[in-house]
Amino acid sequence: MNQYRQSPGGRPGGSGPLGRPPGPPSHTPVPPQAPGGSGLPREYLAKGYFDAEGHLWPQLVVEEAISKAREIGQKQGQAELKASQLRRFYGKAKNIEQKLDSGQSFNGVRAEILTLQPIAANTVARGNAADVFKEFIDRNVALAAKDEKHFRQGFLVHFQSVVAFFTYIYRR
């Protein structure tokens, strides 16, 4: 199916200027799973970051963070994620937050949030992390790219907890 539809005037793209699509999709699809199946439970983030009242699920700060830290830190074959690599990913996310703090719009940084996915894929492809790390990033980025609240109050808080527990569990 062609994503560019014909408008009544014959131009592709409908309501966007000069025939371009009208903006980013209202949701970010989760990329396909890595070959060999999923390392994360299907339920992980299925309910999103927030409860019905808009509050962050407390489990994402402690229980789920500990669980995900263990899962992404387990050595699988030759792939082993180092704490410094995980902190680098978190640092990139914090740099994006700084751009928001300095007045840049969320739509202006959405693409940068999405770049975490190909960077994670490259990290796994180089043998520096297991497939479960890419799946962790993919699922979180799919939610974080929705809006500023999902990014700041969901993703960053959960990711910070995962990094902290990862560092604690796998301290050398």
Secondary structure as GFF3:
##gff-version 3
##sequence-region A 1 172
A	DSSP	three_ten_helix	17	19	.	.	.	ID=ss1
A	DSSP	three_ten_helix	58	60	.	.	.	ID=ss2
A	DSSP	alpha_helix	63	73	.	.	.	ID=ss3
A	DSSP	alpha_helix	83	101	.	.	.	ID=ss4
A	DSSP	alpha_helix	106	114	.	.	.	ID=ss5
A	DSSP	alpha_helix	116	125	.	.	.	ID=ss6
A	DSSP	alpha_helix	131	144	.	.	.	ID=ss7
A	DSSP	alpha_helix	148	149	.	.	.	ID=ss8
A	DSSP	pi_helix	150	156	.	.	.	ID=ss9
A	DSSP	alpha_helix	157	169	.	.	.	ID=ss10
###
